[in-house]
Amino acid sequence: MHLPNQFSVRFAEALKSFVEDPSPFASMIRSTNDPKFGDYQANCAMPLSKQIGKNPRELASEIVEKLDLDAVCEPPEIAGPGFINLRLKDSFLLQSLSEMLTDPRCLVSVADPKRKVIVDFSSPNVAKPMHVGHIRSTVIGDAIARTLAFLGHDVITDNHLGDWGTQFGIIIYGYKHFGDPEKVDKNPVAELAALYRLVNQLIEYRKAKRAVEQIPSQLNEAKSEVTAAEQSLQDAGEPKAQKQAKKTLASAKKKVEALQSQAESLREKIEAVESDPDLLAKANAHPDVDNAVLQETVKLHQGDSENIALWTKFLPHCKDEINRIYNRLNVTFDHTLGESFYHSMLEPVVEDLEKRGLARDSEGAVCVFLDEFDAPMIVRKKDGAFLYATTDIATLKYRLEELNPDEILYVVDSRQSEHFDKLFAVARKIGMENVKMVHVNFGTVLGENGKPLKTRSGTLIGLEGLLDDAVNRAREVVCNPERIEKIDPPMDDAEREQVAQVVGHGAIKYADLSHHRTSDYSFSLDKMVALEGNTSAYVQYAYARTQGILRKAGVADADVTSIDAELNEFTHPAERALAIRLLRFEEALVSVHQDYAPNALVDYLYETAKAYAVFNDNCHVLKAESEAIASLRLALVALTGRVIRLALSLLGIDVVARM
């Protein structure tokens, strides 16, 4: 039930006599939000009129004469300079709702052709706790994978774990110098996490000490740029010159602010260590900790027996830690092939690139030089170490040979854009020119102050702590005594806990997915768990209301399978508005695929829940004017519940029967 696509076919037929290739014009159909403009609007007459030299309204009239939409729409209306407004017939809507009642897919068609799509997402470094920065890749990737699979594509999910990099060098160094073997054996997850935090803090301290020395000169230079820009603004005469001077001044001031913020962050890191005698003593005893950690990593990669043994011992515990988070989020993967899986393939990858003439020596390192980029892609460093780029190329070759995909999606933050541009350029030169590769980039999670969400010590907030906070806040809002006492029969403790878990976890996911993935967004638990506005709690509550009506009607959801055949029109505008929303479900799912952006489905859910609220306020189901009207309204209630439940499941969010 993708009506714009169905209309496009009819419009393409009608436009054949006007243009050789009608498809671009036939696809210019969009849904409307205001019923006075119909349910859909075709905007092809105006651009086509410019191409063929006709009056757009006259052309629109000629197009309408050739359209074959009698079975679906009322007679089309021409508005303004040539818009063609389409209003669906009530009889068609009622028939479609009847078909939807008996279709477990809610009239969503299965993709043809079916594509094999690899979705590469989440990909944390396993030797350290997952933090807020991992939430976006995890929930966006999971929602995209679920949606594409439901649409009928062959989806393969892969969690490309960072299980072989510097983070393990940090843990190995920490264990050798600060670890208590007995404590680690008794409580490996907590102890390894503590060792990681300790060594990482010492590394950050050393980096901060070096960086803070450079700040004064950088700040003086930036302030000089501000002074020069202010003078340029005063001297600028023409408006164009003034505009450019203002732009330069704003940029210079922003640079000063960024340096001041950086200086504050560096001082905080230094103060955190120097105010703690024990930490300071450790920092002084390990002045070369950052280089020492790198050496432990090199030894691991070179097959050092001690480091390999420690890696083998620690890795399962590190995986257990992240799997616990995935279990809470209800996220699973078909493959979890970490960097270590590809390690033996890296040297052959470099050799292959050299044989193809794509890579060559550059000052001791091996680099791939690409005409479209200023900087090369380094695939082997001077010391023989490989890089992320080498592993990613090896991963691509493995996927091509073993999985033969049509499409690969990398759900990774926007900062990696240049890396993926280079990776895809290399991929096209090694036999993957027919595979569609997409960097599904995303923005940053911000605090309510507009800055990246961090703790007071400057570290990213742990993901598990955020989930706990969301569940606790949901318990306060949704399971507060005033609300609970109105529910009959009363909720027991187990049901309350289930509601808090479902609403809390759903709030985190929904809030993230409600923004277009490329946007930054501000994290606010109070807004996320609110029962009003575009939140998961609002949509989940709409679902719970549908289930409440079905219980009062004494019927199960599956029992609602038909609408009285005598009914041939809607009796209230709210019925019709809700019906239109329900039948646009597939349009929302296709939009998710087209832009790899789950917010299209979130927007659909919110609008559907709002339409249901209006319907619920205006159209009594159990006391309807007749049995025929009652059958329609009960069908709308059941279908709303089914669509909300299914749509939320595609976002990885559960529902509860009572709230």
C-alpha positions in Angstrom: 0.0 0.0 0.0 2.4 2.6 -1.3 -0.1 5.0 -2.9 2.4 7.5 -4.3 4.0 4.7 -6.3 0.6 3.4 -7.5 -0.3 7.0 -8.6 3.1 7.4 -10.3 2.3 4.4 -12.6 -1.1 6.0 -13.6 0.5 9.4 -14.1 3.3 7.9 -16.2 0.7 6.4 -18.5 -1.1 9.8 -18.7 2.1 11.7 -19.4 3.3 9.5 -22.3 1.8 11.8 -24.9 3.5 14.9 -23.5 7.1 13.8 -22.9 9.4 11.0 -24.0 10.5 10.0 -20.4 7.5 10.6 -18.1 9.0 8.9 -15.0 10.7 12.0 -13.4 7.4 14.0 -13.7 5.2 11.0 -12.7 7.0 10.6 -9.4 6.3 14.2 -8.3 3.5 13.1 -5.9 3.5 13.9 -2.2 1.1 13.4 0.7 -0.7 16.5 2.0 -1.3 17.5 5.7 -4.3 19.7 5.1 -7.5 17.8 3.8 -8.6 20.9 1.8 -5.7 20.1 -0.6 -6.8 16.4 -0.9 -4.9 13.5 0.4 -2.1 13.6 -2.2 -0.9 16.2 -4.6 0.8 15.9 -8.0 3.1 18.7 -8.8 4.2 17.6 -12.3 2.3 20.2 -14.4 4.4 23.2 -13.6 7.9 21.8 -14.3 6.6 20.0 -17.4 4.8 23.1 -18.7 8.2 24.9 -18.8 9.7 22.1 -20.8 7.0 21.9 -23.4 5.9 25.5 -23.4 2.3 25.2 -22.2 0.2 27.0 -19.6 0.5 24.9 -16.4 -3.2 25.0 -15.5 -4.2 24.0 -19.0 -1.6 21.2 -19.0 -2.9 20.0 -15.6 -6.5 19.8 -17.1 -5.2 17.8 -20.1 -3.3 15.4 -17.7 -6.4 14.9 -15.6 -8.5 14.0 -18.7 -6.0 11.2 -19.4 -5.8 9.9 -15.8 -7.4 6.6 -14.9 -8.0 6.9 -11.2 -11.8 6.4 -11.0 -11.6 3.3 -8.8 -9.3 5.0 -6.2 -10.0 8.8 -6.2 -12.8 11.3 -6.4 -12.5 13.5 -9.6 -9.1 15.2 -9.3 -9.1 19.0 -8.6 -6.7 21.6 -10.1 -5.5 24.2 -7.7 -3.3 27.3 -7.9 -0.9 27.4 -10.8 -1.4 23.8 -11.7 -1.4 21.5 -8.6 -3.4 18.3 -9.1 -5.2 17.4 -5.8 -6.2 13.8 -5.3 -8.8 12.8 -2.7 -9.2 9.1 -2.0 -12.7 7.6 -2.2 -14.1 6.5 1.1 -15.1 3.2 -0.5 -11.5 2.6 -1.5 -10.2 3.5 2.0 -12.7 1.2 3.7 -11.9 -1.7 1.3 -8.2 -1.1 2.0 -8.7 -1.2 5.8 -10.6 -4.4 5.4 -7.7 -6.0 3.5 -5.3 -4.6 6.1 -7.2 -6.4 8.9 -6.4 -9.8 7.5 -2.8 -9.0 6.4 0.0 -9.7 9.0 2.2 -7.2 7.1 -0.4 -4.4 7.4 -0.4 -4.1 3.5 3.4 -3.5 3.3 4.6 -5.2 0.1 7.8 -7.3 -0.1 10.8 -5.8 -1.9 11.3 -6.9 -5.5 14.1 -7.2 -6.4 15.4 -8.4 -3.1 18.9 -7.1 -2.2 21.6 -8.5 0.0 22.5 -5.7 2.4 25.3 -5.8 5.0 24.7 -3.4 7.9 27.9 -2.7 9.8 27.1 -0.9 13.1 27.8 -0.4 16.8 31.5 -1.6 16.6 32.7 -0.6 20.1 36.2 -1.2 21.4 35.6 -4.2 23.6 38.3 -3.5 26.2 36.5 -0.5 27.6 32.9 0.2 28.8 30.4 1.3 26.2 29.6 5.0 26.5 27.0 7.5 25.2 28.9 7.8 22.0 27.9 4.2 21.1 24.2 4.7 21.4 23.7 6.4 18.0 25.5 3.8 15.9 23.8 0.9 17.8 20.2 2.1 17.6 20.3 3.7 14.1 22.0 0.6 12.7 19.6 -1.8 14.4 16.5 0.2 13.2 17.8 0.3 9.7 18.6 -3.5 9.7 15.1 -4.3 11.1 13.3 -2.1 8.6 15.2 -3.4 5.6 14.7 -7.0 6.7 10.9 -6.4 7.1 10.8 -4.8 3.7 12.0 -8.2 2.4 15.7 -7.6 1.8 18.4 -10.2 2.8 20.0 -8.3 5.7 23.3 -9.4 7.3 24.3 -7.5 10.5 28.0 -7.3 11.5 29.4 -5.9 14.7 33.0 -5.0 13.6 34.5 -5.1 17.1 37.6 -3.2 18.1 39.2 -6.2 19.8 42.9 -5.8 18.6 43.9 -2.2 19.0 45.5 0.2 21.4 42.7 -0.3 24.0 44.1 -3.8 24.6 47.6 -2.4 24.9 46.1 -0.2 27.7 44.6 -3.1 29.6 47.7 -5.3 29.2 50.0 -2.5 30.4 47.6 -1.8 33.3 47.5 -5.4 34.3 51.3 -5.8 34.2 52.0 -2.6 36.3 48.9 -2.1 38.5 46.8 -5.3 38.3 46.1 -7.7 41.2 45.8 -11.1 39.5 43.7 -12.4 42.3 41.2 -9.5 42.1 41.1 -9.7 38.3 40.3 -13.5 38.5 37.5 -12.9 41.0 35.9 -9.9 39.3 37.4 -9.6 35.8 34.9 -7.2 34.2 35.0 -4.6 36.9 38.8 -4.9 37.5 39.7 -4.7 33.8 37.5 -1.7 33.4 39.1 0.0 36.4 42.6 -0.7 35.0 41.6 0.7 31.6 40.3 3.9 33.2 43.5 4.3 35.3 45.9 3.9 32.5 43.8 5.9 30.1 43.7 8.7 32.7 47.5 8.7 33.0 47.8 8.8 29.2 45.3 11.7 29.0 47.2 13.5 31.8 50.5 13.2 29.8 48.8 14.5 26.6 47.2 17.3 28.5 50.5 18.4 30.1 52.1 18.6 26.6 49.1 20.2 25.0 48.4 22.9 27.6 51.9 24.3 27.1 50.9 25.2 23.5 47.6 26.9 24.4 48.9 30.3 25.4 50.7 31.0 22.1 47.8 29.5 20.1 45.4 31.7 22.1 47.5 34.9 21.6 47.5 34.1 17.9 43.8 33.6 17.8 43.1 36.8 19.7 45.4 38.7 17.2 43.1 37.3 14.4 40.1 38.7 16.3 41.7 42.1 16.5 42.7 42.0 12.8 39.2 40.9 11.9 37.6 43.8 14.0 39.8 46.3 12.2 38.9 44.8 8.8 35.2 45.2 9.7 35.7 48.8 10.6 37.6 49.4 7.3 35.1 47.6 5.2 33.0 49.9 3.0 30.8 47.9 0.7 28.0 45.6 2.1 29.7 42.6 0.5 33.0 43.4 2.1 31.2 44.0 5.5 29.5 40.7 5.2 32.8 38.8 4.6 34.4 40.8 7.4 31.7 39.8 9.9 32.0 36.2 8.8 35.8 36.3 9.4 35.3 37.9 12.8 32.8 35.3 13.9 35.1 32.5 12.8 38.0 34.1 14.7 35.9 34.5 17.9 34.8 30.9 17.6 38.4 29.8 17.4 39.2 31.8 20.6 36.2 30.2 22.4 37.3 26.7 21.2 40.8 27.2 22.5 39.6 28.5 25.9 37.3 25.6 26.2 40.1 23.2 25.3 42.4 24.9 27.8 39.7 24.4 30.5 39.3 20.8 29.6 43.1 20.2 29.7 43.4 21.9 33.1 40.6 19.7 34.5 42.4 16.6 33.4 45.7 17.8 34.9 44.0 18.9 38.2 42.2 15.5 38.5 45.6 13.7 38.6 47.7 16.3 40.5 45.1 16.7 43.3 45.2 13.0 44.0 48.6 12.0 45.6 48.2 8.3 44.6 47.4 9.2 40.9 50.2 11.8 40.8 52.7 9.2 42.2 51.7 6.7 39.5 51.9 9.4 36.8 55.4 10.4 37.9 56.5 6.7 38.0 55.2 6.2 34.4 56.2 9.3 32.5 56.3 7.5 29.1 53.0 5.6 29.6 51.5 6.5 26.2 54.5 5.1 24.3 54.8 2.1 26.6 51.1 1.2 25.8 51.8 1.4 22.1 54.7 -1.0 22.5 52.5 -3.5 24.3 50.1 -3.2 21.4 52.9 -3.8 18.9 54.0 -6.9 20.9 50.5 -8.2 20.8 50.3 -7.8 17.0 53.7 -9.4 16.6 52.6 -12.5 18.4 54.3 -12.0 21.8 53.3 -15.1 23.8 52.7 -13.3 27.1 50.5 -10.6 25.5 48.6 -13.1 23.3 47.9 -15.2 26.5 46.6 -12.1 28.3 44.5 -11.1 25.3 43.0 -14.6 25.1 42.2 -14.5 28.8 40.7 -11.0 28.9 38.7 -10.9 25.6 35.8 -13.2 26.7 35.2 -11.0 29.8 35.3 -7.8 27.7 32.8 -9.3 25.3 30.5 -10.3 28.2 30.5 -6.7 29.3 29.2 -5.3 26.0 26.8 -8.2 25.4 25.1 -7.4 28.7 24.3 -3.9 27.2 23.2 -5.4 23.9 20.8 -7.7 25.8 19.3 -4.8 27.6 18.9 -3.0 24.3 17.5 -6.1 22.5 20.2 -5.8 19.8 21.6 -8.9 18.1 24.1 -9.5 15.3 24.5 -12.2 12.6 28.3 -11.8 12.8 30.7 -10.3 15.3 33.9 -10.4 13.4 36.4 -8.1 15.2 39.6 -6.6 13.9 41.5 -9.7 15.2 39.6 -11.9 12.7 41.2 -10.0 9.8 44.8 -9.7 11.2 46.2 -12.6 9.2 44.8 -11.0 6.0 46.5 -7.6 6.4 49.9 -8.4 4.9 48.3 -10.1 1.8 46.1 -7.0 1.4 49.1 -4.7 1.3 50.9 -7.0 -1.2 47.8 -7.1 -3.4 47.5 -3.3 -3.4 51.2 -3.1 -4.4 50.8 -5.6 -7.2 47.8 -3.7 -8.6 49.9 -0.5 -8.6 47.6 1.1 -6.1 50.1 1.3 -3.2 53.7 2.2 -3.0 56.4 3.1 -0.6 56.5 6.7 0.8 59.2 7.5 3.3 59.2 4.0 4.7 55.4 3.6 4.9 53.2 2.0 2.3 50.4 4.3 1.0 47.6 4.3 -1.5 47.6 7.5 -3.4 44.2 8.6 -4.8 43.9 11.4 -7.4 40.8 12.8 -5.8 42.4 13.3 -2.3 45.3 15.4 -1.2 46.5 13.0 1.6 47.2 9.4 0.9 45.6 6.4 2.7 48.4 4.8 4.8 48.0 1.0 4.9 51.3 0.1 6.6 53.4 2.4 8.9 57.2 2.6 8.9 57.3 0.3 12.0 55.3 -2.3 10.1 52.1 -1.7 12.0 48.8 -1.8 10.1 46.0 0.7 10.4 42.2 0.8 10.5 42.3 1.4 6.7 44.1 -1.9 6.1 41.6 -3.8 8.3 38.7 -2.1 6.5 40.0 -3.1 3.1 40.6 -6.6 4.3 37.0 -6.7 5.6 35.7 -5.5 2.2 37.6 -8.2 0.4 36.3 -10.8 2.8 32.7 -9.6 2.5 32.9 -9.6 -1.3 34.3 -13.1 -1.5 32.3 -14.8 1.3 29.0 -12.8 1.3 28.7 -11.3 -2.2 26.5 -8.3 -1.1 24.6 -5.8 -3.2 25.0 -3.1 -0.6 27.1 -2.4 2.4 26.1 0.3 5.0 28.6 1.6 7.5 26.8 3.3 10.4 29.6 5.4 11.7 29.8 9.0 13.0 30.3 11.9 10.7 33.9 12.5 11.7 34.9 9.4 9.7 33.6 10.8 6.4 37.0 11.3 4.7 38.1 7.8 5.7 35.1 6.2 4.1 35.4 8.4 1.0 38.9 7.0 0.6 37.9 3.4 1.5 35.1 3.4 -1.1 37.5 4.9 -3.7 39.9 2.0 -3.1 37.0 -0.5 -3.1 36.0 0.5 -6.6 39.5 -0.2 -7.8 39.7 -3.7 -6.3 36.6 -5.2 -7.8 33.7 -3.7 -5.9 32.5 -1.2 -8.4 29.1 -3.0 -8.5 28.5 -2.9 -4.8 26.7 0.1 -3.4 28.6 1.4 -0.3 27.1 4.0 2.0 28.6 5.8 4.9 25.4 6.2 7.1 26.9 9.1 9.1 25.4 10.6 12.2 25.9 13.6 14.6 26.8 13.9 18.2 24.8 13.5 21.5 25.0 16.8 23.3 24.2 17.8 26.9 21.6 20.4 27.6 24.5 22.9 27.5 24.9 22.2 23.8 28.3 20.5 24.3 29.1 16.8 23.9 27.6 14.8 26.8 30.3 14.1 29.3 30.9 13.7 33.0 32.5 16.4 35.1 35.9 14.7 34.7 35.6 15.1 30.9 34.9 11.5 30.1 32.0 10.3 28.0 29.1 9.1 30.1 28.7 5.3 30.4 25.8 3.8 28.4 24.7 1.5 31.1 24.4 4.4 33.5 22.2 6.3 31.0 19.9 3.2 30.6 19.6 2.9 34.4 18.8 6.6 34.7 16.1 6.3 32.0 14.5 3.4 33.6 14.4 5.1 37.0 13.0 8.3 35.5 10.3 6.3 33.6 9.4 4.6 36.8 8.8 8.0 38.4 6.7 9.3 35.5 4.7 6.4 34.3 4.4 4.3 37.4 3.8 7.1 39.9 1.1 6.4 42.5 -1.5 8.8 41.0 -1.4 7.0 37.7 -1.1 3.5 39.1 -4.1 3.7 41.4 -6.4 4.4 38.4 -5.5 1.0 36.8 -7.9 -1.9 37.4 -6.9 -4.5 38.2 -3.9 -3.1 40.1 -0.4 -3.5 38.8 1.9 -5.7 40.8 5.6 -5.0 41.3 6.7 -7.2 38.4 4.4 -5.4 35.9 5.5 -2.0 37.1 9.1 -3.0 36.7 8.4 -4.3 33.2 6.7 -1.0 32.2 9.6 1.1 33.6 12.1 -1.0 31.7 10.1 -0.9 28.4 9.4 2.8 28.6 12.9 3.8 29.9 14.8 1.9 27.2 12.3 2.9 24.6 12.8 6.6 25.6 16.6 6.5 24.9 16.1 4.8 21.5 13.2 6.8 20.3 14.7 10.2 21.3 17.9 9.3 19.3 15.9 8.1 16.3 13.5 11.0 16.3 16.2 13.3 14.9 17.6 13.0 11.5 20.7 10.9 11.9 23.0 13.7 10.6 21.9 16.2 13.3 23.3 16.6 16.7 20.8 16.4 19.5 20.5 17.4 23.1 20.0 14.7 25.7 17.2 15.4 28.2 15.8 12.5 30.2 12.8 14.6 31.4 11.8 15.3 27.8 12.5 11.7 26.7 10.1 10.1 29.2 7.3 12.7 29.0 3.8 11.5 28.2 3.2 14.4 25.9 5.0 15.4 22.7 7.1 13.3 20.3 8.3 10.6 22.7 8.2 6.9 22.9 6.0 7.1 26.1 3.4 9.1 24.2 3.3 6.5 21.4 3.4 3.5 23.8 0.6 5.1 25.7 -1.5 5.3 22.5 -0.9 1.6 22.0 -1.9 0.8 25.6 -5.2 2.8 25.0 -6.0 0.6 22.0 -5.5 -2.5 24.1 -7.7 -1.0 26.9 -10.6 -0.5 24.4 -10.2 -4.0 23.0 -10.3 -5.4 26.6 -13.5 -3.5 27.3 -15.0 -4.7 24.1 -14.2 -8.3 25.2 -12.3 -9.1 22.0 -8.7 -10.0 21.3 -6.8 -8.1 18.6 -6.7 -11.1 16.3 -10.5 -11.4 16.5 -11.0 -8.1 14.7 -11.0 -9.2 11.1 -13.7 -7.3 9.2 -15.8 -4.1 8.8 -19.5 -4.2 8.2 -20.0 -4.5 4.4 -23.0 -2.1 4.5 -20.8 0.8 5.5 -19.6 2.8 2.5 -18.5 6.0 4.0 -16.9 7.5 7.1 -19.1 9.1 9.7 -16.6 11.4 11.3 -13.5 13.3 9.9 -11.3 11.7 12.6 -12.1 8.2 11.4 -11.0 9.1 7.9 -7.9 11.0 9.0 -6.8 8.0 11.1 -7.5 5.6 8.2 -5.2 7.7 5.9 -2.4 7.6 8.5 -2.6 3.8 8.8 -2.5 3.3 5.1 0.7 5.4 4.8 2.7 2.9 6.8 4.7 1.5 3.8 5.5 5.1 2.6 7.3 5.7 6.0 9.3 2.5 5.7 10.3 3.2 2.1 11.5 6.6 3.3 13.7 5.0 5.9 15.4 2.9 3.2 15.7 5.8 0.7 17.6 8.0 3.2 18.8 5.4 5.7 17.1 7.6 8.3 14.7 6.0 10.9 13.3 9.4 11.9 10.9 9.0 9.0 9.3 6.1 10.9 9.4 8.0 14.2 7.6 11.0 12.5 5.0 8.6 11.1 4.4 7.0 14.5 4.0 10.4 16.2 1.5 11.6 13.6 -0.4 8.3 13.8 -0.6 8.5 17.6 -1.9 12.1 17.4 -4.5 11.1 14.8 -5.5 8.2 17.1 -5.8 10.7 20.1 -8.2 12.9 18.1 -10.2 9.8 17.0 -10.3 8.6 20.5 -11.7 11.9 21.8 -14.4 12.2 19.1 -15.5 8.7 18.1 -16.9 6.4 20.8 -16.3 2.8 19.9 -18.4 0.9 22.4 -21.4 3.3 22.2 -21.3 3.9 18.5 -24.5 5.0 16.7 -24.9 1.6 15.0 -23.2 -1.8 14.9 -21.8 -1.0 11.4 -20.1 2.1 12.7 -18.9 0.2 15.8 -17.3 -2.4 13.5 -15.4 0.3 11.6 -14.2 2.0 14.8 -13.2 -1.2 16.4 -11.2 -2.0 13.3 -9.4 1.3 13.4 -8.5 0.7 17.1 -7.2 -2.8 16.3 -5.2 -1.6 13.3 -3.8 1.4 15.2 -2.5 -1.0 17.8 -1.0 -3.4 15.3 0.7 -0.7 13.3 2.2 1.0 16.3 3.4 -2.3 17.8 4.9 -3.3 14.5 6.5 0.1 13.7 8.0 0.4 17.2 9.4 -3.2 16.9 11.2 -2.0 13.8 12.8 0.7 15.9 13.8 -1.9 18.5 11.2 -0.7 21.0 8.7 -2.8 22.9 5.1 -2.0 24.0 3.1 -2.8 27.2 -0.6 -3.5 27.3 -1.2 -1.1 30.2 0.3 2.2 31.2 
